[in-house]
Amino acid sequence: MRAAAIVLLAIATLSQVSDRKVMVAPLSFDGSKFTAGINYPWNHYGRDFGGSAWGHAGVSAMQETQRVDADFELMARSGVEMTRWFVFGDARSGIKISADGTPIGLDEHVFADFDAAVKIARAHKIYVVFVLFDFLLLERQSVKDGVTMGGRRDWVVDARQRKALMENVVTPLVQRYGKEPIIAAWEVMNEPEWAMRIRFKTAKHQVRTAEMQVFVTEMVAAIHAVGDRPVTLGSASPGYLKYWRKVGLDLYQYHFYPQLEGRRYPSARDSHMALGLDKPLILGEFPTQGANHTQTVDYLDSALAIGCSGALGWSLRATDKYSNAQNGLTPLKPWSAKHRSSSPTTNVTPNAPVSSPGGVTAPNQPVAADSPRLKSCVILEPPHGYQRQR
């Protein structure tokens, strides 16, 4: 297994990922750089791409374009090189749906909104991981002012509707933007485990692990078929990566919230080596405020030390209890400058030095065999409660 890492590059290069050639700028797999950033993760949850009965609040609407551009300008000034941006969320906007619930296409605003988003990201040189769906896609359906949120379990478990989703929604989108250099990766779903029947969860809207694995596998294949950008999935916990080893991902990703894990970050169990991963790994979310708050620089240092290839704080615009934009942004530029010469590795052992391409070594943070416990290690609830807000 060769060393694997994520890197922002100035120009596009080619690399081999599994048996598939992909354009890897800004991603690389040669261990040359660690990427720090922050989750955007939306201007309006689920409404940035497409319209609904609530109207059009997508990125291409003039007022929204100005607001998003200002957000990206702030991120760029703060040293953000990459961000995650949610696209369809719980399917409240952007997707045309037939009377029987089948997705039949993208609405008239989606491409214009994506064009505007890509233009803004290019202008500020911030690479984007576009998160296609959120686990709330499968949540119990709710309707407000004519807008349906969630309730799309059949898109995952029904073969006909899965096929329709990929042919009518995902493929057209990726065909148009699948080779766009500013796109760092496509993410199939944010934290799908919250919609799966694991950890004693048996709600009717949830799906079996095997059903979600089929959905993700088919989504990854559909994206690979028409695009050359890497594909990832935002796993809710390091302990859940085991579900995603054989679904075809190019890049592994986990999220970490100490209050939910029952321990602090990192533990030796969270390292790329301990997890036995065959692809690069990023820490896709970590809290920037909350009880038992750990500083952003500590998360970045820890993620670097245990073989992650990047880390993105939560978040710039979400308003939940884990988000503090100032805490997430302020340390990024000085931290990245300080670590510019350091190189991550996927075979990090506790206290072992990390060797940079220039030969300079930087000692890693000690990684405890078992980090201090905060409460029960059983993850009971998803970390965020923000999405239901209009």
Order of alpha helices (4+ residues) and beta strands (2+ residues): beta-beta-beta-beta-beta-alpha-beta-beta-beta-alpha-beta-beta-beta-alpha-alpha-alpha-beta-alpha-beta-beta-alpha-alpha-beta-alpha-beta-alpha-alpha-beta-beta
